[in-house]
Amino acid sequence: MKKNQISIVFKSFFVIMTVFFSSYASAQQNYVIDNSNHFWDKVQFGGGLGLGFGSGYTNISVMPSAIYNINEVVAMGVGLQFGYLYQKNYYESFVYGGSFITLVNPIPQLQLSAELEQVRVDTDYEENYYHPGYSDAYWNTALYLGAGYRTGSVTIGARYDVLYDPNKSLYGSGFMPFVRVYF
């Protein structure tokens, strides 16, 4: 996806969210100007970066995201994911896709989450002693349910992919720790 296309997707999402959650949308409108309730005041940006390097191994991931705080308890948002994995003499893989996330904070220190993630995985396996070279491309869907401790704009916790299948899933385990940051 090109930078311009990503920008269009984000802008379209936020326009839809504005219309959907507007407290002034009704058949008979009262035009009240309330400067304390701007749309962008309720939007937070964040995401994650991942870098892993080892002997013949590289793992780079970029996961930007944005959420809209519906109120002090509930937030919803979208995220993008881009990844590159390389294992010398074994494989090279590109991962890209997106996600929808819902965050619920029943108390300020506890954050519950549900995240639906859909990513495309394109992998080229090199020919070696164990198998011939080949390519594999598929879509991977995950539904993560999680919980974490929240302090300020940082949440530390764990999530579990309830759709996890060890024969089909992108990751080696359905359980995954996380650090989530929104500004």
N, C-alpha and C positions, 0 to 999 in steps of 0.2 A: 504494500500500500504506500502510495506516495504521500509526502508531507502535506500537500494540498488536499488530498482526499481525506486524510486523518483530520485535518482542520474542519472540513465540511461535515464529517461525521460528528465531531464534538459539538459544533455549532448547532446542527440539527437536533441532537439529543437535548441540548439545553433549551432550545426553543420549545420542543415538545414538552419537556418537564415544566417550563414556565406556564404554558397554557393549561396543562393538566392539573397543576397544583395551585393555580392562581386563586387566591381567596376572593377575588373580585369578579370571577366569572359567574354570571347568573343571567336569567332572562331579563330582569329589571336591574339595571346597574345603578349604584350610587357612586359617583366619581369622587373618591376621597384620595387625596394625596398624602401618603404616609412615608416620609423619607426614612423612617427607621426600619423598613421592611423591604430592602432591595433584594432582588434575586441573587446577585453576585455576593452579597454579604453572607449568604447561606451555602455557598459553594466552597469546597475545600479540594485542593489538589495534593497528590502524594504519589505513592507507589513504591517500587523497589528496584534495586540494582543488585545484580549478582555477578561476582567474578570468582572463578575457580581455576587455578592453574596447578599442574603437577607434571610429573615426568611423562611427557608425551600426551598430556591431557589438557583440554581447554574447555571452560564452560563460562559463557557470557550471557547474561540475561538483562533485559530492560523491560520494566513493567509499570508504565505510567497509569494513573487512575484519577478519577474525579468523583466526588460524592456531593449530593445535595442534601442538606440537613432539613428534613421536613419539619421537625421540631427538636426539642432537646433529647428525645428518646430514640427517634427513628431517622436513619439516613439511607439513601439509595444512590447507586452510582454505576459507572461503567469503567472498564479498564482494558488496556491493550497489553499484549505480551509478545515480545520478540526474543528469540534465543538462538544461540549457536553453541553446539557441542562438537568436540573433536577428540577422538582417541586414536593416537598414532597407530598405523598398521591395522586399524579395525573399522572405524566408521567416521562419517561427518554428517551432522544433522542440523537442520534449520527448523525452528518451531515458531509459529506466529498465530495469533488469534485474539480473542477478546473474552470479556466476562461481564456479567451483571452481578452486583453485590448489594445485599441489604444488611445494614448494621442496626442492632437494637441494643440500647444501653439502659437496662431496667434500673440500674443505679449507676452513678458516675464512674465507679471503679470497674464495673463488669461490662464487657462488650460481647454480645452474641452475634454470630454472623452466618449468613447463607450466601454462597457464591456459586453461580453456574458458569463454568468455564468451557469454552469450545476452542480447541487449537488444532492447527494443521501441523503434521509432523512429516518432514521430507528427509529421508535418511539414505545415504549411499554407503554400503558396506564394501570394504576393500576385499579383494581376493586374498586368501591366506591358506594356511595348511588345513584349517578346520572347515572352511566352506568357500564356494566360489563367490566372486563379487556379484552383488545385486543391489537393486534399489527398492525402497519401500516407502509408500506415501499413504497416509491415512489421517482421518479426523479423530480426535480424542475428546470425549465429553466427560467432564467431572462435575460433581455436585458436592461442594465442601460445606460441612456444618462445623462451626468452630466456636471457641470461647477464649477470652483473654482478659488479662488485667490491664486496665487503661489508666494512664496518668498523663494528663495534658493532651498532647496531640499524638502520643505514642501508645500503642497497644502491643503487648507481648502475650502470645498464646499458642494454641495448637488447633488444627483443623483436621477433619477426616473426610475423605472422599467416599460417600455412601454408594457410589457407582463403581468403586474400585474392583477391577478384575486383573489379577496378576498376569494373565496371558494377553491382555489388550491395553492396559493402562500405560501411559507415558512414564510414570514414576515407579520406582521400585517398591513403594509402600503407599498405602492409603492414608497413613498418618503423616502429618507434616507440621512442624513448628513454624511460627511466623513472627515477624516484627512488622507492624503496620504503622505508617506515619502519614498524617495529613496535616497540611498547613492552612 
